[in-house]
Amino acid sequence: MTGAMKGTVNLKKPLACSQGERLEFARLVVQGFQAATESLDGRILDAKWFAFYHSAGEMLGAIAAIKAPKEPHRDDIFKKAGAPVSPSDYALELGWVYVVPTHRGMRIAENLCRRLLVRLPASRVFATTRRNNISMIRIGFERVGQPYPRRDEELVLFLRPPPTITAPCRDACWEHDGGQIEGLAEDRC
């Protein structure tokens, strides 16, 4: 880790975001993933939760989301990965996780993902990412199936079954929403 995380995290439902917040979120999605912009507005509005990390200087430094992908997209991912489970058991996707280069190395993405997942403790969630992403294991995901190609990289499917979260853990994480994230005990949830 190259430095301590200093800034604020806000979790919001897409419809509770201002137009400006949604535009900034979309800007980082395009920047981080070279995403096609023609259908992005609709997919952003279909998402369940957004996580925003603003640096101490108020710059938007990282994003993450819990998405509600369309069935054909989800089913295609599970098929490409050769997943031995039914895609219909996983209606939510952790995605659009992006940290601008100047804020990397501080586990900001991992913290954003943890906070989003606490919002949906009874939900099965899937994610796709590069093979060597150990943060996925730390936040409770398991690698499933085989790597598959996408553009110029290889992706793997990760699944998170509903975790067992105790009420004190959930409450401890929720009380930090919108506040300073420095010093959040990672072993709480």
C-alpha positions in Angstrom: 0.0 0.0 0.0 1.5 3.3 -1.0 -0.4 5.7 1.2 -3.3 6.2 3.6 -6.7 6.7 2.3 -8.0 10.2 3.1 -11.3 11.3 1.7 -15.0 10.7 1.8 -17.2 7.9 0.6 -20.9 8.3 -0.3 -23.2 5.6 -1.3 -26.3 6.5 -3.3 -29.0 4.9 -5.3 -28.7 6.2 -8.9 -32.1 8.0 -8.9 -31.0 9.8 -5.7 -28.0 11.2 -7.5 -28.0 14.6 -9.1 -27.6 14.7 -12.9 -24.1 16.1 -12.3 -23.2 13.1 -10.1 -24.5 10.7 -12.7 -22.5 12.4 -15.4 -19.3 12.3 -13.3 -19.9 8.6 -12.6 -20.4 8.0 -16.3 -17.3 9.9 -17.1 -15.2 7.6 -14.9 -16.9 4.5 -16.4 -15.9 5.6 -19.9 -12.4 6.6 -18.7 -11.8 3.3 -16.9 -13.5 0.8 -19.3 -13.8 2.5 -22.7 -17.5 1.8 -22.3 -19.9 2.5 -25.1 -21.8 5.6 -24.3 -24.9 5.0 -26.3 -26.5 2.6 -23.7 -24.6 3.8 -20.7 -27.3 6.2 -19.4 -29.9 3.5 -19.2 -27.6 1.0 -17.5 -26.5 3.6 -15.0 -30.2 4.3 -14.1 -30.8 0.5 -13.8 -28.0 0.1 -11.2 -28.9 -0.5 -7.6 -26.2 1.4 -5.8 -23.2 3.7 -6.5 -20.2 4.3 -4.4 -18.3 7.6 -4.8 -14.8 8.3 -3.3 -13.9 12.0 -3.2 -10.3 12.9 -2.3 -9.6 15.5 0.4 -9.5 18.0 -2.5 -13.1 17.0 -3.4 -12.0 15.4 -6.7 -13.9 12.3 -7.7 -11.2 9.7 -7.3 -13.0 6.3 -7.5 -16.3 4.7 -8.2 -18.0 1.3 -7.9 -21.5 0.0 -8.4 -23.9 -2.8 -7.8 -25.5 -3.3 -11.2 -28.6 -5.1 -12.3 -27.4 -6.6 -15.6 -29.7 -7.8 -18.3 -30.1 -11.6 -18.4 -28.4 -12.1 -21.8 -25.2 -10.3 -20.6 -25.2 -12.2 -17.3 -25.9 -15.5 -19.0 -23.1 -14.9 -21.6 -20.5 -14.3 -18.8 -21.5 -17.5 -16.9 -21.3 -19.5 -20.2 -17.9 -18.1 -21.2 -16.5 -18.9 -17.8 -18.0 -22.4 -17.8 -19.6 -21.7 -14.4 -21.1 -24.8 -12.8 -24.0 -22.8 -11.3 -27.1 -21.2 -12.6 -26.7 -17.5 -13.7 -30.3 -16.9 -12.6 -29.2 -17.3 -9.0 -27.1 -14.1 -9.4 -29.2 -11.1 -10.3 -26.6 -8.5 -9.2 -23.2 -7.6 -10.5 -20.4 -5.7 -8.7 -18.8 -3.6 -11.4 -17.7 -0.3 -12.8 -15.0 -0.4 -10.1 -12.4 2.2 -11.1 -9.8 4.3 -9.3 -8.1 7.1 -11.0 -4.3 6.5 -11.3 -3.3 9.1 -8.7 -5.4 7.4 -6.0 -4.3 3.8 -6.6 -2.5 1.6 -4.1 -4.6 2.6 -1.1 -7.3 -0.1 -1.2 -10.0 2.5 -2.1 -11.7 0.1 -4.5 -11.7 -2.7 -1.9 -13.3 -0.4 0.6 -15.9 0.9 -1.9 -16.8 -2.7 -2.7 -17.1 -3.7 0.9 -19.5 -0.9 1.6 -21.7 -1.7 -1.4 -21.9 -5.4 -0.5 -22.9 -4.6 3.1 -26.0 -2.9 1.6 -27.2 -6.2 0.2 -26.3 -8.8 2.7 -28.7 -11.4 1.5 -27.9 -11.1 -2.2 -25.8 -13.3 -4.3 -23.5 -11.1 -6.4 -21.1 -11.8 -9.3 -18.2 -9.9 -10.7 -15.7 -10.2 -13.5 -12.2 -9.0 -13.2 -8.6 -9.9 -14.0 -7.3 -13.2 -12.7 -4.9 -11.8 -10.1 -7.3 -9.5 -8.3 -6.8 -10.7 -4.7 -9.1 -8.1 -3.3 -12.1 -10.1 -4.6 -11.1 -13.0 -2.3 -10.6 -10.6 0.7 -14.2 -9.3 0.3 -15.7 -12.7 0.2 -15.8 -13.8 -3.5 -14.7 -17.1 -4.9 -13.3 -17.7 -8.3 -15.5 -19.9 -10.5 -15.0 -21.5 -13.8 -12.3 -20.8 -16.3 -10.7 -17.5 -17.5 -12.1 -16.2 -20.8 -10.9 -13.5 -23.2 -12.3 -10.0 -23.5 -10.7 -7.4 -25.7 -7.0 -7.4 -24.8 -7.3 -9.1 -21.4 -8.4 -12.3 -19.8 -11.3 -12.1 -17.2 -12.5 -14.5 -14.6 -15.8 -14.9 -12.9 -16.1 -14.4 -9.2 -19.2 -15.2 -7.1 -20.2 -14.1 -3.7 -22.9 -16.2 -2.0 -24.9 -14.3 0.7 -22.5 -13.7 3.6 -23.2 -14.2 7.2 -23.0 -10.7 8.6 -23.8 -10.1 12.2 -25.8 -7.0 13.2 -22.9 -5.2 15.0 -20.7 -5.6 11.9 -23.3 -4.3 9.6 -24.1 -1.4 11.8 -20.4 -0.5 12.3 -19.9 -0.3 8.5 -23.1 1.6 7.9 -22.2 4.3 10.4 -19.2 5.2 8.3 -21.2 6.0 5.2 -20.6 9.5 4.0 -17.8 10.1 6.5 -14.1 9.8 6.7 -12.9 6.4 5.5 -9.5 6.7 7.0 -9.1 4.1 9.8 -12.1 1.9 8.9 -11.2 -1.4 10.5 -11.1 -3.8 7.5 -11.7 -6.9 9.7 -15.2 -5.7 10.8 -16.9 -6.8 7.6 
